[in-house]
Amino acid sequence: MFNFSGDGGDFFSRRCVWVNGPVIVGAGPSGLAVGACLREEGVPFVVLEKADCIASLWQKRTYDRLKLHLPKQFCQLPKYPFPDHFPEYPTKKQFIDYLESYAKKFDINPQFNECVQSAKYDEACGLWRVKTVSISGSEVEYICQWLVVATGENAECVVPEIEGLKEFSGEVLHACEYKSGEKFTRKRVLVVGCGNSGMEVSLDLCNHNAKPSMVVRSSVHVLPREFFGTSTFELAILMMKWLPLWLVDKILLILARLILGNTEKYGLKRPSVGPMELKNTQGKTPVLDIGALQKIRAGNVKVVPGIKRFSCDMVELVNGEKLEIDSVVLATGYRSNVPYWLQETEFFSNNGFPTGWKGKAGLYAVGFTRKGLSGASSDAMRISQDIGKVYKEDLKQKKQKVPCHRRCISTF
């Protein structure tokens, strides 16, 4: 990595860094996985991270009771398994400890507090120009041959526009700000959203003697986390090796009905499309129940329909019912932030998701497959091998790129 700086003109007001390898944007599990695989390939790289730590989503934007929803063997990153003493479903703290150890093992040292403002492929010199700004306001431009987008599916929280929400006098927070139900004891809390986060927040509120109501606007698949001691996900993966998808879905729904009963009578209507087909085609993950359904059955969590409007201290639902509430938790999900900074229109669509793991001109994406950490790990290995092949060929042919890059940079 080489630095170029000066004190004249717009170009020279910004420090310029040549990276002899890829720039990885994002130091979450996906970015770390790519870094580790590149390290094994002998390829240098730079990881840029806007937060002050690795895996900032896990460290700063998750609730305390969170555990991995899938068994640890489906969540470990390449070339480094979880410790044997970790439980089947590691806790938030255990997963963060694992990621810290992972970064240390593969000597991954991100450039923290550097927020990418823009990334653009420069056709004139055939290189990527990645501009960042730090919390102190200093700007850096990274020049590289390869760009790996590892900011993932959950870079930014989604806050919906709901009539009257700004007039509501109680506390309103997104699930990324929710830590524990401890401060909501005996309070009436409206949880907006019925995905895994909405279900878990509602369960946690119950465990802290709050009075949650959960908004269910659309249909949702609720499956047990395990079938007879075997992970639901593991069972589904196993069956899909031998059976067609429609039959796997049918078996899962029959087993779910036997174990959970008819969830529709509690206000949780199932989609017409099966859970695995829905996951594969639309990226919608089924809820893996860890106790919330029991609270719903017992009446400790009230399932309510969509919201019409908020007022000062209550919410009116689409069925005309009005609820007095003290607080609102928006379990309304996350979205990609790629369209805000990546100046590219072919590989990434308007919603910030790529068409695959490899684009044109040295552009790659990891962590967008909607297949969890196992999908990210698979993409990380393919990306590192792809880059490593070209990098090693360049070294073998003794193509000294630095002089050419210096000539290119001097023309900015």
N, C-alpha and C positions, 0 to 999 in steps of 0.2 A: 504494500500500500504506500503510495507516494503522495505528498502534499504539494500543491502549487498555490502560491498566494502572492498578492501584490497590493498596491495602494492606489491604482488609477482606474477609472471607468467602472461601469456596472459590473463587469466580470470580476474585476479585481477587488470589489467590495465584499466578495464572497470567497471563502476558502474553498479550494478545489482539491478533491482527493481522488486519485486514480486507484482503483481496486483491481488487483491482479487475480480476478476470480469473480464469483457472483456477489451481488448485494441481496441479502434476504431481508424483507420488510416484515417485521413481527417476530417477537421472542416468546411466543406461546409454544405449546407442545409441537405444533407443526413446524415452526421455524427452527426449534431445537433439533427436531428429527432430521431436517435437511442438513443442518450444520454438522451433526454427528456423522451422517453418511458421507458428506463431503470430506470431513476430516479423515475418514477411513480410506477415501479415494486419493488423499494427498492433495486436495484442491483448497487453496486459501479462499477465505470469504469474509464478509462483514455483515453483521446482523444489526439492523436498526430497530430501535424500540422507543415508542413515544412515552412510555411510562418509566418509572425508576426501578423496575424489577422485572424478572422473567414471569411469564404466565400471569399477567396483571388481572385478567378476568377471574382467575381462580383465587388470587391473593386478595383482591380488593372488591370484587363485584359478585361474590357468592355468599349465601347464608351459611351460618355456622354448622348446621346439622347435615350439610351436603355430603353425600358419599357418591362414589362412582355407581352409575346405574347398571353397568355391565361388569361381569367378572374380570378380575385383573388381567387375565391372559389375553383379553381382547382390547386392553387399554395400554399395554406397555409399548414403549417406543423401540425403534430398531436397535439391535445389538446390545441391549441392556434390560434384562427382565426385572420385574419387581422383586424385592427381597422375599425369601421364603416365609418369613415370619409375618408378612403383611396378611391381613384377612382377605377373604374372597372379594369383598367390596371395600376397597380402601377409603378411608375418610379424606376429607378435604386436606387436612394437615399432612396426612401420610402421602397424598398425591403430590402436594407442593414439595415436601421433603425429597420425594423421588425425582422430581424435575430439577431441583437444586443439585442433587447428586449427579444427575445426568449431564447437566451443563458443566459441572466440575470435571467429571470423568473425561469428557471430550474437549475440554479446554475451550468452551464457548463463552466468549466475553462480549456481550452486546454493547453497542453504543447506546446507552440509556438517555432518556430525556431528549430524544431527537425525533421530532414529528415530521413525517414526510409530507411536504406541501404539494409536490408534483413529481411525476416520473414520466419521461418522454423519450421515445427512441429517436435519435438524431440520424436521419438518413444520410446526411453528408459524410459522417465519419463512421457510421455503422456501430454506434455505441449508445448505451442508455445513460441519460442524465437524470439523476435523482436528487432533488433539492429538498433539504431539511431545514428546520428552524428549531433551536433549543429553547428551553424555558427562559434562558437569559436573553434570548433574542438574536443570538449569533446564528449565522446561516452557513451551511456547508453544501457543496454540490459534489456528489459522488459520481464518478465516471466508470462504467463497467461494461463488460461484454454480455453478462447474463443478469437478469432480474428475476428473483423468486418472490412472488406475492404470497405471504404466509399470515396475512391478517385475519383470515378465517371468516366463518359465517356469522360470528357474534361480536363484531367489532364495536357496534353502536346499539344502544337500547332503543326500542321502538316505543314512543309515547303517542298514543292515538289522540285525535281531536274528538273530544266528547263535550256535547253542549252543557254549559254550566260548570264544568270542572274547575275553572279558574275562580268561580264564585264560592266554591265549597270551602267552608271555614276550617275543616279538620286537616290533619296531615295527609299529604299525598306523596307517595314514594314509589319508585320503580323497584321491581324485584332485585335489581342489581345493587340497590341501596339497603335492602332488607338483610339484617344479620340474625335476629332472633325475635321470637314472640314475647320475650320477657317484658318489654315495656308496654305491651298491648294487653296485659292482664285485665280481664273484665271489660275490655273495650269491644265495641261492635265494629268489625273490620270487613270491608268489602274487598274481596280478592277478584280482580278482573283478569280472567284467563283460567283455562282448565287443562293446560299442558302439564308436563312433569313439574315445572316450577310452581304453577298455581296449586297443584295438588299437594306438593310438599310444604309450601308456605301455609296452606290451610291446615294441614296436619300439625305443623309446628305451632300455629296459633292455638289450636285445640289443646295441645300439650302444655301450653302456658295459660290455660283457662281464659282464653279470649273467646269471642263469639263471632266466628267468621261466616260470611256468606260468599259463595263462589259463583261468579258469573260464567254461565256456559251458553255461549251464543251459537255454537255450531256443534256438529257431531264429533265424537271422539272415541277412539279405541282405548279401552282400559284392559290391560292384561296383567296377570300375576307376574311378579318379578321372577318367580321360579315355578316350575311345574314338578311337583313331587321331588324336590331337592335338586332339580336340574335347571340351570338358567334358561329362561324363555328364549333369549337371544341365541344361546348355544344350541338349543333344541331346534330353533328355526333354521339356523345355518346348516346344521346336520341334515335336516329333512330336505332342504333345497338342493343338496347334492344329488338326491335320488328321486325327488318328486317334483312335479310342476308347481309353479307358484300358487295357482288357484287352490290346489289341494292342500298345500302347506297352510295357507290362510284358513281354509275350512277346518282343518284339524286344530289349529290354534284357537279358533273361535269356539269350537265344541268344548275343548278343554277349559277355556276361560269361562264358559257358561256353567260347566260342572263345578268349578272352584269358586267363582265369584257370584254366580247366579245371574239373573237378568238385570243388567245395569240400567236398562232403559227406564225401569220403574222408579229409579232415583233421579231421573232427569238427564241421564248420560246416554244420549242416543248414539248408536253406532253408525259410522259411514257405510254407504252401500259398497264401497271398495274395501277389500281386505287389508289388514294391517301391514303386511309386508309389501303388498303391491303399492299401497299408498306411500309407504316409506321410499320405495324404489323410484316411483314415478313423480312424486310431489315433494319428497323430502320431509314429510310429516311423520314424526316419531310417535309411536303409540305410547300411552302412559303406562309405565311399569309400576303397579301399585305396591306400596310398602306400608300401607296402613290407613291411607286417607279414605278408602272406600268403606271401611268399618266405621269410621267417624261419620260418614255421610249416612250410612244405614241407621246409626244410632241417633241421628238428628243433631249431632254436634256441629256438623257443617251443613249449612242450608244451601242447596243448589237453586239458583235463580236464573231467569232468562236474561236477554240483552238489556242494555241500559238505554233509556230514552233521554233523560237529562239529570243533571245534578242541580241541587239548590244549596242553600247555606249549610244545612245540617242533615240533608237527606238525599236519597236517590230515587228517581222514578223509573220503573222498569217498563219494558215494552208491553207487558200485559196489564199495565195500569197500577200495579202494586207499588206502594211507597215504603221505603225502609229508612228508619233513622239510623245513621251511622256516625262513627267517630273518626275513622281513618280509612284510607284507600291504599291498597297495594296493587300496582299495575304489573301483573305477570304476563305482559303483552309481547314478550320476545325480543329478539335482536335482529340486526341486519348487517350486511356487508357495507363497508365504507369505501370500497375500491373506486366507485365512480367519481368520488370527490377529489381524488388525487392522481389516478392513473389516466394519462391521456392516450387512450387506446380504445378502439371501438369494435374490433373484430373478435378478439378472444373472450373478452368480458362483456356480458350483456348489461342492459340498463339496471338490472337489479343487483349487479355486483357479483354475479356468479359466472365462472368460466365455462367453456364448452368441453373442457378436458383438463389434463395436467400439463400439456405443452402447447404453447402458441408459436407465433413466428418471431424471428429475430432475437432468439435467446430469452423469450419470456416464458415463465413457468408459474404454476399455481399449485398450492398444497393446502389441504384442509378445507376444501370446498365440495367434497364429494358427497356430503350428507351421509357418510358411512362411518362417522365417528373417528376415534383415534386409530383404529385399525386401517381405515381408508387413508388417513393422513400418513401413516407409517409406510403403507404400500407406495403411495405417490412419492414420498421422500426418497425412497430407495431408487425408484425409476429416474427421478430428476437427477440425483447425484451421479448415477451411472451414466446418464446421458451427457451431463456436463463433463464428468470425469474423462469420458472417451475423447471428447474434443480437446480438453485441456492437455491430456497426455500426448495426443497426436501433435499438438502445437509444440510441446516441449521436445518431442522426438525430432521434429523437423527444424528445431532451433530457430523458430520464428520469433525474433526479438520484437515484441509489440510496443514496448515502452517508447522508443523514439518516434514511431508513427503516431502514437497517442499524444505525445507532446506537441507534435506538429499540428495535429487536429485541434487540440485544446487552444493553441495559441491563436487560432483564427476566430475565436468566439467574439 
